[in-house]
Amino acid sequence: RTILLLNGPNLNLLGTREPQIYGHDTLADVEQLARDTAATHGFELRALQSNHEGVLIDAIHEARTSAAGIVMNPGAFTHTSVAIADAISGVQLPLIEVHISNVHQREAFRHHSYVSPVASSIIVGAGVNGYKLAVEQLAYLLGK
Ligand code: DQA
């Protein structure tokens, strides 16, 4: 079975983007961490990063037939996208929402998430280790 890892806008810049907030690990590092964690739990991992809302929505739709669940860091779309939230509701797959930073310690516009009401679990402020925790949580939910 497959876990889909989705990263939204600007997360391709991980490692060089505001390292004081997001750390020094790259997107490739994060994807490898998630892949290794998935393998430990007997899952394959497919990873996609996009800066485009529609591409992420298409990937959520495709997951309906190709994945058991989704781990997603929607980036700034977290705070803006009704369309991504609707896509998640539409496919009825368990989704773990991840934010590297503690969004609640940051600007007020980062405190609201359109995704949280449709997420099974939320991991915030754990740094890139949050991806590991998210895959573990998804594996736990899928094993129940
Ligand atoms: C983020 C937090 C968002 O507010 C921001 O727009 C991001 C990254 C995080 O992982 O902490 O792009 O989702």
Backbone and ligand atoms as CSV (ligand in chain L), in Angstrom:
chain,resi,resn,atom,element,x,y,z
A,1,ARG,N,N,0.831,-1.201,0.000
A,1,ARG,CA,C,0.000,0.000,0.000
A,1,ARG,C,C,0.868,1.253,0.000
A,2,THR,N,N,0.278,2.323,-0.487
A,2,THR,CA,C,1.062,3.539,-0.756
A,2,THR,C,C,0.558,4.731,0.059
A,3,ILE,N,N,1.510,5.484,0.582
A,3,ILE,CA,C,1.226,6.778,1.215
A,3,ILE,C,C,1.669,7.870,0.239
A,4,LEU,N,N,0.815,8.846,0.040
A,4,LEU,CA,C,1.165,9.990,-0.810
A,4,LEU,C,C,1.637,11.138,0.082
A,5,LEU,N,N,2.834,11.640,-0.197
A,5,LEU,CA,C,3.366,12.810,0.504
A,5,LEU,C,C,3.268,14.017,-0.416
A,6,LEU,N,N,2.502,15.005,-0.002
A,6,LEU,CA,C,2.337,16.229,-0.801
A,6,LEU,C,C,2.938,17.419,-0.074
A,7,ASN,N,N,3.766,18.160,-0.765
A,7,ASN,CA,C,4.293,19.420,-0.251
A,7,ASN,C,C,3.876,20.546,-1.174
A,8,GLY,N,N,3.373,21.611,-0.596
A,8,GLY,CA,C,2.848,22.736,-1.351
A,8,GLY,C,C,3.895,23.789,-1.669
A,9,PRO,N,N,3.453,25.012,-1.947
A,9,PRO,CA,C,4.306,26.049,-2.497
A,9,PRO,C,C,5.491,26.410,-1.605
A,10,ASN,N,N,6.597,26.640,-2.266
A,10,ASN,CA,C,7.861,27.118,-1.674
A,10,ASN,C,C,8.613,26.055,-0.881
A,11,LEU,N,N,8.021,24.885,-0.728
A,11,LEU,CA,C,8.717,23.848,0.041
A,11,LEU,C,C,9.827,23.198,-0.784
A,12,ASN,N,N,9.865,23.476,-2.096
A,12,ASN,CA,C,11.037,23.096,-2.902
A,12,ASN,C,C,12.275,23.868,-2.464
A,13,LEU,N,N,12.074,24.972,-1.743
A,13,LEU,CA,C,13.218,25.789,-1.291
A,13,LEU,C,C,13.749,25.362,0.081
A,14,LEU,N,N,13.179,24.306,0.643
A,14,LEU,CA,C,13.632,23.861,1.974
A,14,LEU,C,C,15.149,23.692,1.995
A,15,GLY,N,N,15.743,24.113,3.114
A,15,GLY,CA,C,17.196,24.020,3.247
A,15,GLY,C,C,17.855,25.381,3.062
A,16,THR,N,N,17.270,26.176,2.162
A,16,THR,CA,C,17.819,27.525,1.958
A,16,THR,C,C,16.805,28.603,2.328
A,17,ARG,N,N,15.529,28.220,2.411
A,17,ARG,CA,C,14.470,29.189,2.697
A,17,ARG,C,C,14.377,29.429,4.196
A,18,GLU,N,N,14.593,30.653,4.647
A,18,GLU,CA,C,14.441,31.004,6.057
A,18,GLU,C,C,14.851,29.850,6.995
A,19,PRO,N,N,16.128,29.468,6.943
A,19,PRO,CA,C,16.545,28.284,7.722
A,19,PRO,C,C,16.327,28.441,9.236
A,20,GLN,N,N,16.258,29.711,9.694
A,20,GLN,CA,C,15.990,29.910,11.132
A,20,GLN,C,C,14.581,29.461,11.488
A,21,ILE,N,N,13.699,29.403,10.505
A,21,ILE,CA,C,12.328,28.938,10.745
A,21,ILE,C,C,12.167,27.476,10.321
A,22,TYR,N,N,12.720,27.131,9.147
A,22,TYR,CA,C,12.420,25.818,8.561
A,22,TYR,C,C,13.577,24.826,8.630
A,23,GLY,N,N,14.749,25.275,9.141
A,23,GLY,CA,C,15.876,24.367,9.282
A,23,GLY,C,C,16.683,24.221,8.008
A,24,HIS,N,N,17.643,23.318,8.045
A,24,HIS,CA,C,18.613,23.174,6.945
A,24,HIS,C,C,18.374,21.950,6.093
A,25,ASP,N,N,17.435,21.107,6.486
A,25,ASP,CA,C,17.156,19.925,5.678
A,25,ASP,C,C,16.474,20.327,4.367
A,26,THR,N,N,16.809,19.624,3.314
A,26,THR,CA,C,16.219,19.907,1.998
A,26,THR,C,C,14.929,19.101,1.822
A,27,LEU,N,N,14.227,19.425,0.727
A,27,LEU,CA,C,13.023,18.654,0.396
A,27,LEU,C,C,13.388,17.187,0.168
A,28,ALA,N,N,14.518,16.959,-0.494
A,28,ALA,CA,C,14.955,15.567,-0.732
A,28,ALA,C,C,15.180,14.846,0.601
A,29,ASP,N,N,15.764,15.546,1.589
A,29,ASP,CA,C,15.980,14.946,2.919
A,29,ASP,C,C,14.649,14.568,3.558
A,30,VAL,N,N,13.688,15.490,3.459
A,30,VAL,CA,C,12.370,15.288,4.063
A,30,VAL,C,C,11.654,14.097,3.408
A,31,GLU,N,N,11.763,14.040,2.067
A,31,GLU,CA,C,11.109,12.937,1.352
A,31,GLU,C,C,11.753,11.604,1.710
A,32,GLN,N,N,13.082,11.614,1.894
A,32,GLN,CA,C,13.777,10.376,2.273
A,32,GLN,C,C,13.375,9.936,3.683
A,33,LEU,N,N,13.286,10.897,4.586
A,33,LEU,CA,C,12.857,10.588,5.957
A,33,LEU,C,C,11.463,9.958,5.946
A,34,ALA,N,N,10.564,10.546,5.167
A,34,ALA,CA,C,9.197,10.028,5.094
A,34,ALA,C,C,9.177,8.647,4.443
A,35,ARG,N,N,9.994,8.476,3.398
A,35,ARG,CA,C,10.037,7.183,2.691
A,35,ARG,C,C,10.561,6.088,3.615
A,36,ASP,N,N,11.628,6.397,4.362
A,36,ASP,CA,C,12.211,5.411,5.288
A,36,ASP,C,C,11.201,5.045,6.372
A,37,THR,N,N,10.484,6.057,6.877
A,37,THR,CA,C,9.496,5.804,7.940
A,37,THR,C,C,8.354,4.950,7.401
A,38,ALA,N,N,7.915,5.260,6.187
A,38,ALA,CA,C,6.844,4.471,5.566
A,38,ALA,C,C,7.294,3.021,5.411
A,39,ALA,N,N,8.524,2.830,4.939
A,39,ALA,CA,C,9.034,1.463,4.715
A,39,ALA,C,C,9.058,0.665,6.016
A,40,THR,N,N,9.426,1.323,7.098
A,40,THR,CA,C,9.447,0.669,8.414
A,40,THR,C,C,8.077,0.096,8.769
A,41,HIS,N,N,7.046,0.772,8.280
A,41,HIS,CA,C,5.677,0.350,8.592
A,41,HIS,C,C,5.033,-0.431,7.442
A,42,GLY,N,N,5.847,-0.801,6.450
A,42,GLY,CA,C,5.343,-1.643,5.360
A,42,GLY,C,C,4.606,-0.896,4.269
A,43,PHE,N,N,4.835,0.410,4.166
A,43,PHE,CA,C,4.183,1.212,3.126
A,43,PHE,C,C,5.207,1.730,2.127
A,44,GLU,N,N,4.751,1.880,0.902
A,44,GLU,CA,C,5.535,2.625,-0.085
A,44,GLU,C,C,5.166,4.092,0.026
A,45,LEU,N,N,6.053,4.957,-0.410
A,45,LEU,CA,C,5.759,6.389,-0.370
A,45,LEU,C,C,5.959,6.994,-1.749
A,46,ARG,N,N,4.980,7.759,-2.185
A,46,ARG,CA,C,5.098,8.539,-3.411
A,46,ARG,C,C,5.095,10.004,-3.000
A,47,ALA,N,N,6.043,10.776,-3.504
A,47,ALA,CA,C,6.183,12.175,-3.069
A,47,ALA,C,C,6.013,13.125,-4.239
A,48,LEU,N,N,5.294,14.215,-3.983
A,48,LEU,CA,C,5.114,15.261,-4.989
A,48,LEU,C,C,5.159,16.615,-4.291
A,49,GLN,N,N,5.914,17.540,-4.884
A,49,GLN,CA,C,5.879,18.937,-4.429
A,49,GLN,C,C,5.406,19.764,-5.600
A,50,SER,N,N,4.515,20.715,-5.339
A,50,SER,CA,C,4.099,21.641,-6.399
A,50,SER,C,C,3.833,23.021,-5.827
A,51,ASN,N,N,4.117,24.011,-6.663
A,51,ASN,CA,C,3.798,25.396,-6.303
A,51,ASN,C,C,2.424,25.801,-6.831
A,52,HIS,N,N,1.715,24.833,-7.440
A,52,HIS,CA,C,0.460,25.130,-8.133
A,52,HIS,C,C,-0.713,24.443,-7.451
A,53,GLU,N,N,-1.678,25.216,-7.081
A,53,GLU,CA,C,-2.846,24.708,-6.351
A,53,GLU,C,C,-3.548,23.581,-7.117
A,54,GLY,N,N,-3.763,23.801,-8.427
A,54,GLY,CA,C,-4.483,22.813,-9.224
A,54,GLY,C,C,-3.754,21.489,-9.331
A,55,VAL,N,N,-2.433,21.544,-9.390
A,55,VAL,CA,C,-1.643,20.307,-9.455
A,55,VAL,C,C,-1.827,19.508,-8.161
A,56,LEU,N,N,-1.845,20.217,-7.039
A,56,LEU,CA,C,-2.048,19.543,-5.742
A,56,LEU,C,C,-3.451,18.945,-5.667
A,57,ILE,N,N,-4.425,19.680,-6.179
A,57,ILE,CA,C,-5.812,19.184,-6.181
A,57,ILE,C,C,-5.923,17.933,-7.049
A,58,ASP,N,N,-5.318,17.962,-8.243
A,58,ASP,CA,C,-5.332,16.773,-9.105
A,58,ASP,C,C,-4.685,15.585,-8.395
A,59,ALA,N,N,-3.587,15.833,-7.695
A,59,ALA,CA,C,-2.891,14.741,-7.002
A,59,ALA,C,C,-3.763,14.163,-5.887
A,60,ILE,N,N,-4.509,15.015,-5.206
A,60,ILE,CA,C,-5.422,14.531,-4.157
A,60,ILE,C,C,-6.504,13.658,-4.802
A,61,HIS,N,N,-7.035,14.102,-5.932
A,61,HIS,CA,C,-8.061,13.300,-6.624
A,61,HIS,C,C,-7.506,11.945,-7.058
A,62,GLU,N,N,-6.282,11.952,-7.608
A,62,GLU,CA,C,-5.680,10.697,-8.093
A,62,GLU,C,C,-5.403,9.734,-6.947
A,63,ALA,N,N,-5.155,10.294,-5.762
A,63,ALA,CA,C,-4.853,9.447,-4.598
A,63,ALA,C,C,-6.027,8.544,-4.237
A,64,ARG,N,N,-7.194,8.972,-4.618
A,64,ARG,CA,C,-8.405,8.195,-4.337
A,64,ARG,C,C,-8.263,6.739,-4.770
A,65,THR,N,N,-7.637,6.531,-5.938
A,65,THR,CA,C,-7.488,5.163,-6.442
A,65,THR,C,C,-6.069,4.626,-6.294
A,66,SER,N,N,-5.119,5.467,-5.869
A,66,SER,CA,C,-3.727,5.004,-5.884
A,66,SER,C,C,-3.030,5.069,-4.527
A,67,ALA,N,N,-3.696,5.598,-3.504
A,67,ALA,CA,C,-3.029,5.697,-2.195
A,67,ALA,C,C,-3.999,5.340,-1.075
A,68,ALA,N,N,-3.410,4.938,0.046
A,68,ALA,CA,C,-4.223,4.582,1.220
A,68,ALA,C,C,-4.465,5.805,2.105
A,69,GLY,N,N,-3.606,6.800,1.965
A,69,GLY,CA,C,-3.739,8.006,2.779
A,69,GLY,C,C,-2.705,9.018,2.351
A,70,ILE,N,N,-2.827,10.218,2.894
A,70,ILE,CA,C,-2.004,11.348,2.453
A,70,ILE,C,C,-1.361,12.039,3.662
A,71,VAL,N,N,-0.097,12.384,3.523
A,71,VAL,CA,C,0.571,13.324,4.432
A,71,VAL,C,C,0.784,14.597,3.628
A,72,MET,N,N,0.337,15.727,4.157
A,72,MET,CA,C,0.431,16.955,3.361
A,72,MET,C,C,0.871,18.147,4.188
A,73,ASN,N,N,1.875,18.849,3.647
A,73,ASN,CA,C,2.180,20.196,4.113
A,73,ASN,C,C,1.701,21.141,3.013
A,74,PRO,N,N,0.550,21.767,3.200
A,74,PRO,CA,C,-0.009,22.610,2.135
A,74,PRO,C,C,0.673,23.970,2.014
A,75,GLY,N,N,1.686,24.249,2.837
A,75,GLY,CA,C,2.356,25.547,2.765
A,75,GLY,C,C,1.336,26.660,2.959
A,76,ALA,N,N,1.526,27.754,2.240
A,76,ALA,CA,C,0.637,28.911,2.408
A,76,ALA,C,C,-0.797,28.626,1.959
A,77,PHE,N,N,-0.998,27.595,1.115
A,77,PHE,CA,C,-2.371,27.249,0.727
A,77,PHE,C,C,-3.207,26.806,1.934
A,78,THR,N,N,-2.535,26.395,2.997
A,78,THR,CA,C,-3.215,26.078,4.255
A,78,THR,C,C,-4.187,27.181,4.650
A,79,HIS,N,N,-3.705,28.414,4.472
A,79,HIS,CA,C,-4.414,29.577,5.012
A,79,HIS,C,C,-5.333,30.232,3.986
A,80,THR,N,N,-5.342,29.698,2.757
A,80,THR,CA,C,-6.099,30.367,1.682
A,80,THR,C,C,-7.040,29.463,0.903
A,81,SER,N,N,-6.806,28.149,0.925
A,81,SER,CA,C,-7.436,27.322,-0.114
A,81,SER,C,C,-8.642,26.517,0.344
A,82,VAL,N,N,-9.811,27.046,0.035
A,82,VAL,CA,C,-11.047,26.276,0.197
A,82,VAL,C,C,-11.033,25.096,-0.776
A,83,ALA,N,N,-10.425,25.304,-1.969
A,83,ALA,CA,C,-10.434,24.262,-2.999
A,83,ALA,C,C,-9.662,23.020,-2.559
A,84,ILE,N,N,-8.528,23.209,-1.886
A,84,ILE,CA,C,-7.770,22.049,-1.389
A,84,ILE,C,C,-8.560,21.353,-0.285
A,85,ALA,N,N,-9.160,22.108,0.595
A,85,ALA,CA,C,-9.986,21.498,1.651
A,85,ALA,C,C,-11.134,20.693,1.048
A,86,ASP,N,N,-11.782,21.236,0.017
A,86,ASP,CA,C,-12.881,20.520,-0.639
A,86,ASP,C,C,-12.391,19.235,-1.300
A,87,ALA,N,N,-11.208,19.286,-1.904
A,87,ALA,CA,C,-10.648,18.086,-2.542
A,87,ALA,C,C,-10.421,16.995,-1.502
A,88,ILE,N,N,-9.900,17.381,-0.348
A,88,ILE,CA,C,-9.631,16.408,0.719
A,88,ILE,C,C,-10.947,15.796,1.198
A,89,SER,N,N,-11.957,16.611,1.426
A,89,SER,CA,C,-13.269,16.076,1.831
A,89,SER,C,C,-13.814,15.149,0.757
A,90,GLY,N,N,-13.576,15.525,-0.498
A,90,GLY,CA,C,-14.146,14.783,-1.620
A,90,GLY,C,C,-13.609,13.380,-1.762
A,91,VAL,N,N,-12.343,13.168,-1.421
A,91,VAL,CA,C,-11.760,11.834,-1.638
A,91,VAL,C,C,-11.878,10.923,-0.429
A,92,GLN,N,N,-12.208,11.458,0.705
A,92,GLN,CA,C,-12.428,10.636,1.907
A,92,GLN,C,C,-11.261,9.703,2.211
A,93,LEU,N,N,-10.045,10.222,2.082
A,93,LEU,CA,C,-8.864,9.476,2.516
A,93,LEU,C,C,-8.356,10.123,3.799
A,94,PRO,N,N,-7.784,9.332,4.722
A,94,PRO,CA,C,-7.171,9.976,5.887
A,94,PRO,C,C,-6.008,10.858,5.458
A,95,LEU,N,N,-5.949,12.049,6.026
A,95,LEU,CA,C,-4.885,12.997,5.686
A,95,LEU,C,C,-4.308,13.571,6.972
A,96,ILE,N,N,-2.978,13.541,7.060
A,96,ILE,CA,C,-2.289,14.147,8.195
A,96,ILE,C,C,-1.696,15.471,7.705
A,97,GLU,N,N,-2.073,16.554,8.363
A,97,GLU,CA,C,-1.565,17.896,8.021
A,97,GLU,C,C,-0.284,18.149,8.811
A,98,VAL,N,N,0.748,18.595,8.117
A,98,VAL,CA,C,2.044,18.862,8.761
A,98,VAL,C,C,2.461,20.304,8.528
A,99,HIS,N,N,2.936,20.946,9.577
A,99,HIS,CA,C,3.636,22.217,9.438
A,99,HIS,C,C,4.956,22.120,10.187
A,100,ILE,N,N,6.021,22.470,9.498
A,100,ILE,CA,C,7.357,22.392,10.091
A,100,ILE,C,C,7.456,23.356,11.272
A,101,SER,N,N,7.014,24.578,11.048
A,101,SER,CA,C,7.082,25.606,12.091
A,101,SER,C,C,5.834,25.554,12.966
A,102,ASN,N,N,5.934,26.166,14.125
A,102,ASN,CA,C,4.752,26.319,14.975
A,102,ASN,C,C,3.989,27.553,14.491
A,103,VAL,N,N,3.029,27.294,13.622
A,103,VAL,CA,C,2.303,28.404,12.982
A,103,VAL,C,C,1.587,29.284,14.014
A,104,HIS,N,N,1.305,28.729,15.178
A,104,HIS,CA,C,0.584,29.497,16.212
A,104,HIS,C,C,1.472,30.498,16.941
A,105,GLN,N,N,2.794,30.336,16.755
A,105,GLN,CA,C,3.727,31.317,17.322
A,105,GLN,C,C,3.989,32.455,16.345
A,106,ARG,N,N,3.424,32.349,15.143
A,106,ARG,CA,C,3.789,33.271,14.066
A,106,ARG,C,C,2.648,34.253,13.778
A,107,GLU,N,N,2.669,34.859,12.604
A,107,GLU,CA,C,1.689,35.891,12.278
A,107,GLU,C,C,0.264,35.351,12.396
A,108,ALA,N,N,-0.659,36.247,12.713
A,108,ALA,CA,C,-2.061,35.847,12.918
A,108,ALA,C,C,-2.644,35.156,11.692
A,109,PHE,N,N,-2.205,35.576,10.489
A,109,PHE,CA,C,-2.791,34.965,9.278
A,109,PHE,C,C,-2.405,33.499,9.127
A,110,ARG,N,N,-1.407,33.036,9.909
A,110,ARG,CA,C,-1.036,31.619,9.865
A,110,ARG,C,C,-1.787,30.794,10.908
A,111,HIS,N,N,-2.620,31.425,11.710
A,111,HIS,CA,C,-3.296,30.702,12.799
A,111,HIS,C,C,-4.510,29.925,12.307
A,112,HIS,N,N,-5.060,30.367,11.178
A,112,HIS,CA,C,-6.230,29.665,10.643
A,112,HIS,C,C,-5.837,28.716,9.517
A,113,SER,N,N,-6.388,27.509,9.565
A,113,SER,CA,C,-6.150,26.530,8.506
A,113,SER,C,C,-7.474,26.051,7.934
A,114,TYR,N,N,-7.615,26.136,6.603
A,114,TYR,CA,C,-8.785,25.533,5.945
A,114,TYR,C,C,-8.686,24.008,5.938
A,115,VAL,N,N,-7.467,23.501,6.076
A,115,VAL,CA,C,-7.235,22.057,5.966
A,115,VAL,C,C,-7.531,21.337,7.284
A,116,SER,N,N,-7.266,22.007,8.404
A,116,SER,CA,C,-7.391,21.318,9.706
A,116,SER,C,C,-8.755,20.661,9.943
A,117,PRO,N,N,-9.882,21.301,9.561
A,117,PRO,CA,C,-11.175,20.653,9.819
A,117,PRO,C,C,-11.379,19.363,9.038
A,118,VAL,N,N,-10.611,19.174,7.954
A,118,VAL,CA,C,-10.770,17.948,7.158
A,118,VAL,C,C,-9.577,17.003,7.313
A,119,ALA,N,N,-8.655,17.330,8.228
A,119,ALA,CA,C,-7.505,16.464,8.507
A,119,ALA,C,C,-7.859,15.465,9.599
A,120,SER,N,N,-7.282,14.269,9.514
A,120,SER,CA,C,-7.461,13.280,10.580
A,120,SER,C,C,-6.627,13.657,11.799
A,121,SER,N,N,-5.421,14.148,11.566
A,121,SER,CA,C,-4.500,14.552,12.636
A,121,SER,C,C,-3.652,15.698,12.115
A,122,ILE,N,N,-3.094,16.460,13.052
A,122,ILE,CA,C,-2.325,17.652,12.689
A,122,ILE,C,C,-1.027,17.645,13.492
A,123,ILE,N,N,0.090,17.868,12.813
A,123,ILE,CA,C,1.381,17.926,13.497
A,123,ILE,C,C,2.037,19.259,13.158
A,124,VAL,N,N,2.290,20.025,14.188
A,124,VAL,CA,C,2.723,21.413,14.016
A,124,VAL,C,C,3.941,21.679,14.892
A,125,GLY,N,N,4.948,22.330,14.325
A,125,GLY,CA,C,6.047,22.835,15.149
A,125,GLY,C,C,7.049,21.783,15.587
A,126,ALA,N,N,7.057,20.635,14.925
A,126,ALA,CA,C,8.013,19.578,15.273
A,126,ALA,C,C,9.221,19.596,14.351
A,127,GLY,N,N,9.368,20.673,13.557
A,127,GLY,CA,C,10.451,20.713,12.580
A,127,GLY,C,C,10.215,19.638,11.516
A,128,VAL,N,N,11.269,19.285,10.795
A,128,VAL,CA,C,11.079,18.289,9.745
A,128,VAL,C,C,10.761,16.913,10.317
A,129,ASN,N,N,11.068,16.688,11.596
A,129,ASN,CA,C,10.666,15.420,12.223
A,129,ASN,C,C,9.148,15.240,12.198
A,130,GLY,N,N,8.426,16.336,11.993
A,130,GLY,CA,C,6.969,16.249,11.873
A,130,GLY,C,C,6.530,15.325,10.741
A,131,TYR,N,N,7.341,15.257,9.684
A,131,TYR,CA,C,6.998,14.357,8.568
A,131,TYR,C,C,7.076,12.902,9.015
A,132,LYS,N,N,8.074,12.618,9.849
A,132,LYS,CA,C,8.207,11.253,10.378
A,132,LYS,C,C,7.017,10.923,11.262
A,133,LEU,N,N,6.692,11.851,12.146
A,133,LEU,CA,C,5.551,11.652,13.053
A,133,LEU,C,C,4.259,11.482,12.260
A,134,ALA,N,N,4.128,12.245,11.194
A,134,ALA,CA,C,2.903,12.187,10.377
A,134,ALA,C,C,2.768,10.831,9.684
A,135,VAL,N,N,3.880,10.332,9.132
A,135,VAL,CA,C,3.821,9.016,8.474
A,135,VAL,C,C,3.504,7.938,9.508
A,136,GLU,N,N,4.108,8.039,10.684
A,136,GLU,CA,C,3.821,7.058,11.757
A,136,GLU,C,C,2.348,7.104,12.143
A,137,GLN,N,N,1.812,8.291,12.272
A,137,GLN,CA,C,0.402,8.443,12.650
A,137,GLN,C,C,-0.522,7.895,11.562
A,138,LEU,N,N,-0.169,8.169,10.302
A,138,LEU,CA,C,-0.998,7.661,9.204
A,138,LEU,C,C,-0.938,6.117,9.173
A,139,ALA,N,N,0.258,5.559,9.353
A,139,ALA,CA,C,0.385,4.097,9.385
A,139,ALA,C,C,-0.442,3.516,10.518
A,140,TYR,N,N,-0.435,4.180,11.654
A,140,TYR,CA,C,-1.246,3.749,12.808
A,140,TYR,C,C,-2.742,3.769,12.447
A,141,LEU,N,N,-3.194,4.852,11.854
A,141,LEU,CA,C,-4.620,4.950,11.492
A,141,LEU,C,C,-4.994,3.894,10.452
A,142,LEU,N,N,-4.089,3.654,9.497
A,142,LEU,CA,C,-4.397,2.687,8.427
A,142,LEU,C,C,-4.340,1.253,8.928
A,143,GLY,N,N,-3.642,1.066,10.045
A,143,GLY,CA,C,-3.524,-0.294,10.602
A,143,GLY,C,C,-4.668,-0.665,11.525
A,144,LYS,N,N,-5.479,0.308,11.884
A,144,LYS,CA,C,-6.550,0.043,12.857
A,144,LYS,C,C,-7.696,-0.755,12.243
L,1,DQA,C1,C,4.354,25.975,6.703
L,1,DQA,C2,C,3.704,27.170,7.428
L,1,DQA,C3,C,2.963,28.049,6.452
L,1,DQA,O1,O,2.382,29.164,7.130
L,1,DQA,C4,C,3.913,28.602,5.397
L,1,DQA,O2,O,3.210,29.356,4.441
L,1,DQA,C5,C,4.707,27.525,4.748
L,1,DQA,C6,C,5.246,26.443,5.568
L,1,DQA,C7,C,5.221,25.135,7.662
L,1,DQA,O3,O,5.588,24.033,7.262
L,1,DQA,O4,O,5.558,25.574,8.767
L,1,DQA,O5,O,4.973,27.572,3.543
L,1,DQA,O6,O,3.323,25.138,6.198
